[in-house]
Amino acid sequence: METYDKSLFDGIMFTYTMFHKMVFSSLKGTGLTAGQPKILEYLAFHSPSIQRDIAAACEIEPSTTARILARMETAGLIKRQRDAENRRTVEVFLTDCGKRKAAYVQDAFLTCERKAFSGIQEEDRRQFLTVLEFVETNLRSRASSYEALLSKKSDGSLHQALMSSQALLYKELFMRLKDTGLTPGQPKILEFLEKKEGCQQKEIASGCRIEPATVTTLLLYMEKKELIERRTETEDRRAQNVYLTEKGRRGMERTLEALEHTIAAAFKGIAEQQEPFKKTLRQLQENLKKSMEEYHD
């Protein structure tokens, strides 16, 4: 019987987050804000396009895409106009300014990708991207059962492969958790508490790689939903330890089960590739961490 390593879920998610933080750091000073680089890159090859296709291709929620496009139009990066043949369709074009920024974004993605793969053999690089392509194909074949995804398959670049894979993994996981009432961020904390129950909030933030302010909000909501309880166990009344309730324990068990099934679906037919894939994933994370430290020096 094939076994699957559920830690690959967090590994892919974390690597994707690190890569995009590095890209964003390299774009500091351009005036671009979150979401804009992905859209600029997409429009560099698909201008004009319509909002629905941009949202799907960039794996961004339609409502979020609308807000980002509005800011980009105000900044002079895009223009929108109605299709002459279908007045109900609004097309999005890059302006000259947008084209210049898109070229800068493309260069940043390529530079960051080279740094991410630094020291990794060409064969290992190709195999890593091939595995991500299998993961994407496996999960896209299931997408029609819970949400149709319009975006094209990734183009073979690291950032596109990571973006597509992490988005599909996320959708697969929450499809499996849809009857639990759990919301984004909560499964990660429940999984962490499975091994670190009784820890303090700062440990959760560090272990889950979530901003402390976000953890504060998540824990308040989880406490309200009776998934966790906090206890003061020292003389310092400000230091509270976080424990799972019975309801939270059930949610944690469902989360672990859903993670295992999600990775099994993603790596179906390529289970033997999990270990070499994980090794390259760790190398990527080390490279990305080193590069981020260089940006902050």
Residue pairs with C-beta under 8 A, 6 or more apart in sequence:
2 264
2 271
3 271
4 260
4 263
4 264
4 267
4 271
4 274
5 263
5 274
5 278
6 256
6 259
6 260
6 262
6 263
7 278
8 263
8 266
8 267
8 274
8 277
8 278
8 281
9 169
9 173
9 259
9 262
9 263
10 188
11 278
11 281
11 282
11 285
12 135
12 162
12 165
12 166
12 169
12 281
13 166
13 169
13 170
14 209
14 285
15 162
15 281
15 284
15 285
15 288
16 162
16 163
16 165
16 166
17 209
18 285
18 288
18 289
18 292
19 112
19 116
19 158
19 159
19 162
19 284
19 288
20 159
21 292
22 112
22 115
22 116
22 288
22 291
22 292
22 295
23 37
23 108
23 109
23 112
23 159
24 34
24 37
25 292
25 295
25 296
26 108
26 111
26 112
26 295
27 37
27 104
27 105
27 108
28 295
30 101
30 104
31 75
32 40
32 101
32 105
33 68
33 71
34 68
35 58
35 60
35 64
35 65
35 68
36 68
36 71
36 72
36 77
37 105
37 108
37 109
38 58
38 60
38 163
39 54
39 58
39 60
39 65
39 68
39 69
39 72
40 77
40 94
40 98
40 101
40 102
40 105
41 102
41 105
41 106
41 109
42 49
42 54
42 57
42 58
43 49
43 54
43 78
43 92
43 93
43 94
43 98
43 102
44 94
44 99
44 102
44 103
44 105
44 106
46 53
46 54
46 57
47 92
47 93
47 94
48 91
48 92
48 93
49 57
49 91
49 92
50 89
50 90
50 91
50 92
51 62
51 65
51 66
51 69
51 90
51 92
52 62
52 150
53 150
54 60
54 65
54 69
54 92
55 61
55 62
55 64
55 65
56 149
56 150
56 151
57 150
57 151
57 152
58 65
58 151
58 163
59 151
59 163
59 164
59 167
60 68
69 78
69 80
69 92
72 78
72 98
73 79
73 80
76 95
76 97
76 98
77 94
77 95
77 97
77 98
77 101
78 92
78 93
78 94
78 95
78 98
79 92
79 93
79 95
80 90
80 91
80 92
80 93
81 90
81 91
81 93
82 88
82 89
82 90
82 91
83 89
83 90
83 91
94 102
109 157
109 159
112 159
112 291
113 157
113 158
113 159
115 287
115 288
115 291
116 158
116 284
116 287
116 288
116 291
117 125
117 158
117 284
117 287
118 287
119 283
119 287
120 128
120 280
120 283
120 284
120 287
124 276
124 280
125 280
127 273
127 276
127 277
127 280
128 277
128 280
128 281
128 284
129 156
129 158
129 161
131 270
131 273
131 277
132 154
132 161
132 162
132 165
133 153
133 154
133 156
133 161
134 267
134 269
134 270
134 273
135 165
135 168
135 169
135 266
135 267
136 153
136 154
136 161
136 164
136 165
136 168
137 153
138 265
138 266
138 267
138 268
138 269
139 165
139 168
139 169
139 171
139 172
139 265
139 266
140 149
140 153
140 168
142 172
142 265
143 149
143 168
143 171
145 175
146 171
146 175
147 171
147 175
149 168
149 171
151 164
153 164
154 160
154 161
154 163
154 164
154 165
165 266
168 266
169 262
169 266
172 262
172 265
172 266
173 187
173 258
173 259
173 262
174 182
174 184
176 257
176 258
176 261
176 262
177 187
177 254
177 255
177 258
180 251
180 254
181 225
182 190
182 251
182 254
182 255
183 221
185 210
185 214
185 218
186 218
186 221
186 222
186 227
186 251
187 251
187 255
187 258
187 259
188 208
188 210
189 204
189 208
189 210
189 215
189 218
189 219
189 222
189 228
190 227
190 244
190 248
190 251
190 252
190 255
191 252
191 255
191 256
191 259
192 204
192 207
192 208
193 199
193 204
193 228
193 242
193 243
193 244
193 248
193 252
194 244
194 252
194 256
196 203
196 204
196 207
197 242
197 243
197 244
198 241
198 242
198 243
199 207
199 241
199 242
200 239
200 240
200 241
200 242
201 212
201 215
201 216
201 219
201 240
201 242
202 212
204 210
204 215
204 219
204 242
205 211
205 212
205 214
205 215
208 215
210 218
219 228
219 230
219 242
222 228
222 248
223 229
223 230
225 247
226 245
226 247
226 248
227 244
227 245
227 247
227 248
227 251
228 242
228 243
228 244
228 245
228 248
229 242
229 243
229 245
230 240
230 241
230 242
230 243
231 240
231 241
231 243
232 239
232 240
232 241
233 239
233 241
244 252
267 273
267 274
